[in-house]
Amino acid sequence: MEQYIVYALTRQVTLTYSIQATVNQQKQSFKELLIELGKTDSNEIESILAEREVVEPEAETITRLQQQIRNKSRK
């Protein structure tokens, strides 16, 4: 029984460490990407947004999102 407890705790610690290492790696990659992309001024952002195609969201999506918001606000 003791061996199983040690095994279970070891797996939990290993899993937690692996997840944290992955998150840290993703954060670092994101920071590097932001540096690589550089900064954009507000005029260029407005220009890009003006060129995009605007579409109406699907009714099902709106209903689902509204329900999720209601559920979370009740907690």
RATA-V302083 format. One record per residue. OMEGA is omega as a letter, one per 40 degrees, with the letter a starting at -180 (none if undefined). D_CENTER is the distance of its C-alpha to the mean C-alpha in Angstrom with 2 decimals. Layout:
omega:OMEGA d_center:D_CENTER
omega:OMEGA d_center:D_CENTER
This chain:
omega:i d_center:38.90
omega:i d_center:38.14
omega:i d_center:36.96
omega:i d_center:34.45
omega:i d_center:33.10
omega:i d_center:32.82
omega:a d_center:31.15
omega:i d_center:28.59
omega:i d_center:27.82
omega:i d_center:27.61
omega:a d_center:25.11
omega:i d_center:22.91
omega:a d_center:23.14
omega:i d_center:22.53
omega:i d_center:19.43
omega:i d_center:18.00
omega:a d_center:19.03
omega:i d_center:17.54
omega:a d_center:14.04
omega:i d_center:14.44
omega:i d_center:15.87
omega:i d_center:13.05
omega:i d_center:10.49
omega:i d_center:13.24
omega:i d_center:13.84
omega:i d_center:10.42
omega:i d_center:10.80
omega:i d_center:14.31
omega:i d_center:13.67
omega:i d_center:11.50
omega:i d_center:14.38
omega:i d_center:16.88
omega:i d_center:15.52
omega:i d_center:15.75
omega:a d_center:19.23
omega:a d_center:20.20
omega:i d_center:19.34
omega:a d_center:21.20
omega:i d_center:21.58
omega:i d_center:22.54
omega:a d_center:24.99
omega:i d_center:24.69
omega:i d_center:27.44
omega:i d_center:25.65
omega:i d_center:22.47
omega:i d_center:24.79
omega:a d_center:26.55
omega:i d_center:23.54
omega:a d_center:22.38
omega:a d_center:26.00
omega:a d_center:26.18
omega:i d_center:23.37
omega:i d_center:24.41
omega:i d_center:23.86
omega:i d_center:23.70
omega:i d_center:24.09
omega:i d_center:21.40
omega:a d_center:22.67
omega:i d_center:24.36
omega:a d_center:22.80
omega:i d_center:19.25
omega:a d_center:20.43
omega:a d_center:22.18
omega:i d_center:19.31
omega:i d_center:16.97
omega:i d_center:19.95
omega:i d_center:20.56
omega:i d_center:17.10
omega:i d_center:17.59
omega:a d_center:21.08
omega:a d_center:20.15
omega:a d_center:17.73
omega:i d_center:20.37
omega:a d_center:22.99
omega:none d_center:21.46
